[in-house]
């Protein structure tokens, strides 16, 4: 065999190919049939690589486009970098931030502009379209950290410098787009021309960035006004700014200063204050309109169970008698559970619940009857029964938590006046830096990896493998109903990822590079490495975080 050739197994077409030593992934694409959509990056031995990556040894390669979960992230990062360049050109010297997602898109702000006008947006779009048409290469290079700091200092990127100072490395990766530089925590497309669809709109004080639908990339995501969700993001972002921990670098700085204990106490007190205000609202609804059913919904790993138990304590203070039920206990037994398109058990659909029995129990409880409540064993997949039956008194309020809590099908026979609806999620509001938000989904995924291992006997591979199905279920069964909530609660704790790191890392390191989930595990490990560890010793036993790491004083 020619010593200058290496073999690759291309998973996209099942072909085994021989290529010259040092061939780039972008060159291999030209050897393949024309794809329906442009390839944005590739998994090489299940590890994500950009298209300028060079092959030096036999590997398996799987090219991905925008319809892949990592492919849409590549697209989004490239879009953010191009928008940053447009802001740099039109609003020189102004700080640009993308603090959080909103309505399937993203919200960004330009420092110093109290409001972004339609004219401003039109100018930015025109500049972005020009940059895209120029097909400007996005260059990636490794440089000494000291050199990167000098460049960032000239550009005023002190958020990046602070993170580098608290997690020092000799070399760092920098990206270049014409005359600007930056760092993104993941792969980017080779050039601006890969951006085929996007939109910008004025939104609140800033800009809404629409991206293509992952499942229909020829269509942009449609902006749906989610004022309640936006308000909760904004409130928490302002609060973490006041607390002095708007990004990881400043959070690490506080940890290095020995302030972790204070951070835990303040974050937990903030949760307790919010819980008390929600209990007050429930009490008022109970007195004014006879509300007797509190419905708590939210996506996976939001902390719904602990939230419900802590809310119950606050309700007792007011003289109410909360009676808690988890929808998880109404799962059908495993052999009766519906399956998804891949043949796996679909625990995300509302049809995985025994709705008939649940509604019978609701009616019996509101009629004052004593009811035997089921308990679902996730390990065996079998239904068991609680030892003590439930019965409501005149002061009782039924508190039901589960991902389908706000789905009208769940309680369609119960009058709306009886209901008080709560939506809960981990709306992560601290940022990595101004251009790199921490996705709420990543926060929840890390929580779930830790919890599933702790309480359900699942390893990280199985949790990662199911995550796409979980998210698809959220899109279909949870998110459409979130704005129907009477109130929203942010269950994230700005100190939690430094705590979760020590629990999640051993599980992620055990993901072998022979499975497709390896790339996602490696991405999460790289993300967690940015945090300094915080010990769990001082976390209260009633904390929502205890639901995931163990040590809770609540019985689940």
C-alpha positions in Angstrom: 0.0 0.0 0.0 1.2 3.5 -0.8 2.6 5.0 2.4 1.1 8.4 1.5 -2.4 7.1 1.5 -4.7 6.6 4.5 -8.1 4.8 4.6 -11.3 6.4 5.7 -14.7 4.9 6.3 -17.4 7.4 5.2 -20.6 6.8 7.1 -22.6 9.0 4.9 -22.5 6.7 1.9 -21.0 3.6 3.5 -17.9 3.8 1.3 -14.3 2.9 2.2 -11.9 5.4 0.6 -8.2 6.0 0.3 -7.0 9.6 0.5 -3.7 11.2 0.6 -2.0 11.8 3.9 -3.1 15.3 5.1 -6.3 15.5 3.1 -8.8 18.0 4.5 -12.4 17.1 5.2 -13.5 19.8 2.8 -11.6 18.0 0.0 -13.2 14.7 0.9 -16.7 16.3 0.5 -15.8 16.9 -3.2 -15.3 13.1 -3.6 -18.8 12.4 -2.4 -22.2 12.7 -4.1 -23.7 16.2 -4.0 -25.5 16.4 -0.6 -29.0 17.8 -0.3 -27.8 20.4 2.2 -24.2 21.7 2.6 -22.1 19.9 5.1 -21.1 22.2 8.0 -18.7 19.9 10.0 -17.9 16.3 10.5 -17.5 13.7 13.3 -14.1 12.0 12.9 -14.1 8.9 15.1 -17.2 10.4 16.8 -15.4 13.6 17.7 -16.6 16.8 16.0 -14.2 18.5 13.7 -14.3 21.6 11.4 -14.0 21.1 7.7 -10.4 22.3 7.6 -9.3 19.3 9.7 -6.6 17.1 8.0 -6.6 13.3 8.0 -3.3 11.6 9.0 -4.5 8.2 10.0 -7.3 5.7 9.3 -10.6 7.1 10.6 -14.4 6.9 10.3 -16.0 10.1 9.1 -19.6 11.3 9.4 -20.4 14.6 7.8 -23.3 16.6 9.3 -25.6 19.4 8.0 -27.9 21.8 9.6 -30.5 19.1 10.4 -28.2 17.6 12.9 -28.3 19.0 16.5 -24.6 19.9 16.3 -25.0 21.1 12.8 -27.5 23.7 13.8 -25.1 24.8 16.6 -22.3 25.3 14.0 -24.7 27.4 11.9 -25.7 29.5 14.9 -22.1 30.2 15.9 -21.2 31.2 12.4 -24.2 33.5 12.3 -23.3 35.1 15.6 -19.8 35.8 14.4 -21.0 37.4 11.2 -23.5 39.5 13.1 -20.7 40.5 15.5 -18.7 41.7 12.5 -21.6 43.7 11.2 -22.1 45.4 14.6 -18.4 46.1 14.8 -18.6 47.8 11.4 -21.7 49.8 12.0 -21.4 50.5 15.7 -17.7 50.6 16.4 -16.6 50.4 20.0 -19.9 49.2 21.3 -20.2 46.1 23.4 -22.3 43.3 21.7 -23.9 40.5 23.7 -26.1 37.5 23.1 -27.4 36.8 26.6 -30.1 34.2 26.0 -32.5 32.4 23.6 -36.0 33.4 23.1 -38.8 31.9 21.0 -36.6 29.5 19.0 -34.2 32.3 18.3 -31.8 34.5 20.2 -31.9 37.9 21.8 -28.9 40.2 21.6 -28.1 43.7 22.8 -25.8 46.5 21.6 -24.4 48.5 24.6 -25.4 52.1 24.6 -28.5 51.7 22.5 -31.7 52.0 24.7 -33.6 50.7 21.7 -32.6 49.2 18.4 -34.8 50.8 15.6 -36.0 49.1 12.4 -33.6 51.3 10.5 -30.7 49.9 12.6 -31.8 46.4 11.9 -32.1 47.1 8.2 -28.6 48.4 8.1 -27.3 45.4 10.0 -29.0 43.0 7.7 -27.6 44.8 4.6 -24.1 44.6 6.1 -24.5 40.9 7.0 -25.8 40.1 3.5 -22.8 41.8 2.0 -20.4 39.8 4.3 -22.2 36.6 3.3 -22.0 37.4 -0.4 -18.2 38.0 0.0 -17.7 34.4 1.2 -15.2 35.6 3.8 -13.2 32.7 5.2 -13.3 32.1 8.9 -9.8 31.3 10.0 -9.0 29.2 13.1 -5.5 29.3 14.7 -3.9 28.3 18.0 -2.0 31.2 19.6 -0.2 31.8 22.9 -2.7 32.8 25.6 -0.6 35.9 26.2 -1.0 36.9 22.6 -4.7 36.3 22.7 -5.1 38.5 25.8 -3.3 41.4 24.1 -5.7 41.1 21.1 -8.7 40.8 23.4 -7.6 43.8 25.5 -7.3 46.0 22.4 -10.9 45.0 21.4 -12.3 45.4 25.0 -13.1 41.7 25.4 -12.4 41.7 29.1 -15.0 39.0 29.7 -12.8 36.6 27.7 -9.7 37.7 29.5 -11.3 37.1 32.9 -12.2 33.6 32.0 -8.7 32.9 30.6 -7.1 34.3 33.8 -9.2 31.9 36.0 -8.7 28.9 33.8 -5.1 29.5 32.5 -3.8 27.6 29.5 -0.6 28.0 27.5 -2.4 28.1 24.1 -5.9 29.0 23.1 -7.9 28.9 19.9 -8.9 32.1 18.1 -11.2 32.6 15.2 -10.7 35.4 12.7 -13.3 37.0 10.4 -11.8 39.8 8.3 -10.6 42.3 11.0 -12.3 40.9 14.1 -11.4 37.9 16.3 -13.2 35.9 18.8 -13.5 32.5 20.5 -16.5 30.1 20.2 -16.9 27.0 22.3 -17.5 24.7 19.3 -17.0 24.3 15.6 -17.7 27.0 13.0 -18.4 26.8 9.2 -15.5 27.5 6.9 -16.9 30.8 5.6 -19.7 33.3 5.8 -21.3 32.0 2.6 -22.7 29.0 4.5 -25.3 31.3 6.0 -28.2 30.8 3.6 -31.1 31.9 5.8 -31.6 34.1 8.9 -33.6 37.1 10.0 -33.3 40.1 12.3 -36.1 42.0 14.0 -36.2 44.7 16.7 -37.2 43.1 20.0 -37.5 44.7 23.4 -34.3 46.9 23.7 -32.3 44.8 21.3 -32.5 42.4 18.4 -34.2 39.1 17.8 -32.1 36.7 15.6 -34.1 34.1 13.7 -32.3 30.9 12.6 -33.5 28.2 10.2 -35.7 25.4 11.6 -33.5 22.3 12.1 -36.2 20.0 10.8 -37.1 22.3 7.9 -33.9 24.4 7.1 -35.5 26.2 4.2 -37.8 27.9 6.7 -36.9 30.4 9.5 -38.1 29.8 13.0 -41.2 31.9 13.5 -41.0 34.4 16.4 -43.8 33.9 18.9 -43.9 36.5 21.6 -43.1 34.9 24.9 -43.3 37.8 27.2 -43.4 35.8 30.5 -40.4 33.8 29.5 -38.5 36.9 28.3 -39.3 38.7 31.6 -38.0 35.8 33.7 -34.7 35.8 31.7 -34.4 39.5 32.0 -35.1 39.6 35.7 -32.5 36.9 36.4 -29.9 38.4 34.1 -30.2 41.7 35.9 -30.0 39.9 39.2 -26.8 38.0 38.4 -25.3 41.3 37.1 -26.1 42.9 40.5 -24.6 39.8 42.2 -21.4 40.3 40.2 -21.5 36.9 38.4 -22.8 37.7 34.9 -20.3 35.3 33.3 -18.1 32.3 34.1 -14.9 34.3 34.5 -16.4 36.5 37.2 -18.0 33.5 38.9 -14.6 31.8 39.0 -13.1 34.9 40.4 -15.5 34.9 43.3 -14.8 31.2 43.9 -11.0 31.9 44.0 -11.7 34.7 46.5 -13.3 32.1 48.8 -16.8 33.4 48.4 -18.5 30.1 47.2 -20.3 29.7 50.5 -21.8 33.2 50.2 -22.8 32.5 46.6 -24.7 29.4 47.7 -26.5 31.2 50.5 -27.6 34.1 48.3 -28.8 31.9 45.4 -30.8 29.7 47.7 -32.3 32.7 49.4 -33.4 34.1 46.1 -35.2 30.8 45.3 -36.9 30.9 48.7 -38.1 34.4 48.2 -39.6 33.5 44.8 -41.3 30.4 46.2 -42.9 32.5 49.0 -44.3 35.0 46.5 -45.8 32.1 44.4 -47.4 30.6 47.5 -48.9 34.0 48.3 -50.4 34.1 44.7 -51.9 30.6 45.1 -53.4 31.6 48.5 -55.0 34.6 46.8 -56.3 32.5 43.9 -57.7 30.0 46.4 -59.6 32.7 48.3 -60.8 34.6 45.3 -61.8 31.9 42.8 -61.6 28.6 44.7 -58.4 27.4 43.0 -57.7 23.9 44.3 -55.4 22.4 41.7 -51.8 23.7 41.2 -50.3 22.4 38.0 -46.5 22.5 37.7 -45.0 21.9 34.2 -41.5 22.2 32.8 -39.0 20.3 30.7 -36.9 17.5 31.8 -34.6 18.1 34.8 -36.1 21.4 35.7 -36.4 20.4 39.4 -40.2 20.1 39.3 -40.4 17.6 42.2 -38.3 19.5 44.7 -40.0 22.8 43.6 -43.4 21.2 44.4 -42.3 20.0 47.8 -40.7 23.4 48.7 -43.8 25.2 47.4 -45.9 23.0 49.6 -44.0 24.1 52.7 -44.6 27.8 51.8 -48.3 27.0 51.3 -48.5 25.4 54.7 -47.2 28.6 56.3 -50.3 30.3 54.8 -52.7 27.7 56.3 -53.2 25.7 53.1 -52.8 21.9 53.1 -50.9 20.9 49.9 -51.4 17.4 48.6 -48.6 16.4 46.2 -48.9 14.1 43.2 -46.2 13.4 40.6 -47.4 12.6 37.0 -44.4 10.3 36.7 -46.2 7.9 39.0 -49.0 7.6 36.4 -46.8 6.2 33.7 -48.2 3.1 32.0 -46.2 0.0 32.8 -43.3 -0.4 30.5 -44.7 -3.0 28.2 -47.7 -0.7 27.6 -45.7 2.4 27.0 -45.9 3.8 23.4 -42.8 3.6 21.2 -41.3 6.4 19.2 -40.2 6.3 15.5 -37.0 4.5 16.5 -38.8 1.8 18.4 -37.7 3.1 21.8 -40.1 3.6 24.7 -41.5 7.1 24.4 -41.8 8.6 27.9 -42.2 12.1 26.5 -45.6 11.7 24.9 -48.7 12.4 27.1 -50.0 9.1 25.9 -47.3 7.4 28.1 -49.5 8.4 31.0 -52.5 6.5 32.3 -54.8 9.5 31.7 -58.0 7.5 32.5 -56.8 6.5 36.0 -55.4 9.9 36.7 -58.7 11.7 35.9 -60.6 9.1 37.8 -58.4 9.9 40.8 -58.8 13.6 40.4 -62.6 13.3 40.4 -62.6 11.1 43.5 -60.2 13.4 45.4 -62.3 16.5 44.7 -65.4 14.5 45.8 -63.7 14.0 49.1 -62.9 10.3 48.6 -59.8 8.4 49.8 -57.7 7.3 46.9 -54.8 4.8 46.6 -52.1 6.6 44.5 -49.7 4.6 42.3 -45.9 4.9 42.4 -43.8 4.1 39.3 -40.5 2.2 39.6 -38.2 3.5 36.9 -35.8 0.6 37.2 -38.3 -2.2 36.9 -40.8 -0.3 34.8 -43.6 -1.5 37.1 -46.4 0.3 39.0 -46.4 0.0 42.8 -48.7 1.6 45.3 -48.2 4.1 48.0 -48.7 2.8 51.5 -51.1 5.6 52.6 -54.1 6.7 50.6 -54.7 10.4 49.8 -57.7 12.4 50.8 -58.4 16.1 50.5 -59.7 18.3 53.3 -61.4 21.7 53.1 -58.0 23.3 53.3 -56.4 21.0 50.8 -54.9 22.1 47.4 -53.8 19.4 45.0 -50.3 20.0 43.7 -49.6 18.1 40.5 -46.1 18.2 38.9 -44.9 16.7 35.6 -43.9 17.6 32.1 -47.5 17.6 30.9 -48.9 19.7 33.7 -50.0 22.5 31.4 -51.3 20.3 28.6 -55.1 20.9 28.4 -55.6 17.2 27.7 -54.4 16.4 31.2 -57.2 18.1 33.1 -59.7 19.0 30.4 -62.7 18.2 32.7 -61.5 20.5 35.5 -62.9 24.1 35.4 -60.1 26.7 34.7 -61.1 28.6 37.9 -59.9 25.6 39.9 -56.4 25.7 38.3 -53.3 27.7 39.1 -50.6 27.0 36.5 -46.8 27.2 37.0 -44.0 26.8 34.5 -40.5 26.0 35.7 -37.2 25.6 33.9 -33.5 26.2 34.5 -33.3 29.5 32.6 -29.5 29.8 32.8 -28.6 33.5 32.8 -24.9 33.6 33.4 -22.8 33.5 30.2 -19.5 32.1 29.2 -18.7 35.4 27.7 -20.6 38.1 25.8 -20.8 36.0 22.6 -21.3 32.6 24.1 -24.4 32.0 26.1 -24.9 28.8 28.2 -27.8 27.0 26.7 -30.6 26.1 29.1 -30.7 22.6 27.4 -27.0 22.0 28.4 -27.7 22.9 32.0 -30.6 20.5 32.1 -28.8 17.7 30.2 -25.9 17.8 32.8 -28.5 17.7 35.6 -30.2 14.7 34.0 -26.9 12.8 33.4 -26.1 13.1 37.1 -29.6 12.3 38.3 -30.3 9.4 36.0 -27.1 7.7 37.2 -27.9 8.5 40.8 -31.6 7.4 40.9 -32.4 5.4 37.7 -29.3 3.3 37.2 -28.6 4.9 33.8 -25.1 5.6 32.4 -24.2 8.8 30.5 -24.4 7.0 27.1 -28.1 6.0 27.6 -29.0 9.5 28.8 -27.3 11.2 25.9 -28.8 8.7 23.4 -32.3 9.6 24.6 -31.8 13.3 24.8 -32.9 14.0 21.2 -36.1 12.2 21.8 -36.6 14.1 25.1 -36.1 17.5 23.3 -38.4 16.5 20.5 -41.1 15.7 23.1 -40.5 19.0 24.8 -41.0 20.9 21.5 -44.2 19.0 20.9 -45.8 18.5 24.4 -44.4 21.2 26.7 -43.2 24.4 25.1 -46.4 25.1 23.2 -48.2 25.6 26.6 -45.6 27.4 28.6 -47.0 30.9 28.1 -50.4 29.7 29.5 -48.7 29.7 33.0 -49.9 32.1 35.6 -46.3 32.4 36.8 -42.8 31.1 35.8 -40.0 30.0 38.1 -36.3 29.9 37.2 -34.9 26.8 38.9 -31.3 27.5 37.8 -28.7 28.4 40.5 -25.7 30.4 39.3 -23.4 28.2 41.4 -24.7 24.8 40.2 -22.5 24.0 37.2 -19.3 24.3 39.3 -20.9 21.8 41.7 -22.3 19.5 39.0 -18.9 19.3 37.3 -17.4 16.9 39.8 -20.4 14.6 39.5 -20.8 14.7 35.7 -17.2 14.4 34.6 -16.6 10.8 35.7 -19.8 9.7 33.9 -18.8 11.6 30.8 -15.3 10.3 30.8 -16.7 6.8 30.7 -18.4 7.4 27.4 -16.3 5.3 24.9 -15.1 6.9 21.6 -16.7 3.9 19.8 -20.3 5.3 20.2 -21.9 8.3 18.5 -22.6 9.9 21.9 -18.8 10.4 22.4 -18.8 13.7 20.6 -21.5 15.2 22.8 -19.8 13.8 25.9 -16.5 15.4 24.9 -18.3 18.7 24.2 -19.8 18.8 27.6 -16.5 17.9 29.2 -14.8 20.8 27.4 -17.6 23.1 28.6 -17.4 22.0 32.2 -13.7 22.5 32.2 -14.3 26.2 32.2 -15.7 26.1 35.8 -13.8 26.0 39.0 -15.2 23.3 41.3 -17.5 24.2 44.2 -18.0 21.7 47.0 -21.5 20.5 47.6 -20.9 20.4 51.4 -22.8 23.7 52.1 -25.7 23.1 49.8 -28.9 22.9 51.9 -30.7 19.5 52.0 -33.8 21.3 50.6 -32.0 22.7 47.5 -33.4 21.9 44.1 -29.9 20.9 43.2 -30.1 18.0 45.8 -32.7 16.4 43.5 -29.9 15.7 41.1 -26.8 15.1 43.2 -28.4 13.4 46.2 -28.5 14.3 49.8 -32.0 15.8 49.8 -34.0 15.8 53.0 -37.1 15.3 50.8 -38.4 11.8 50.1 -38.9 11.2 46.4 
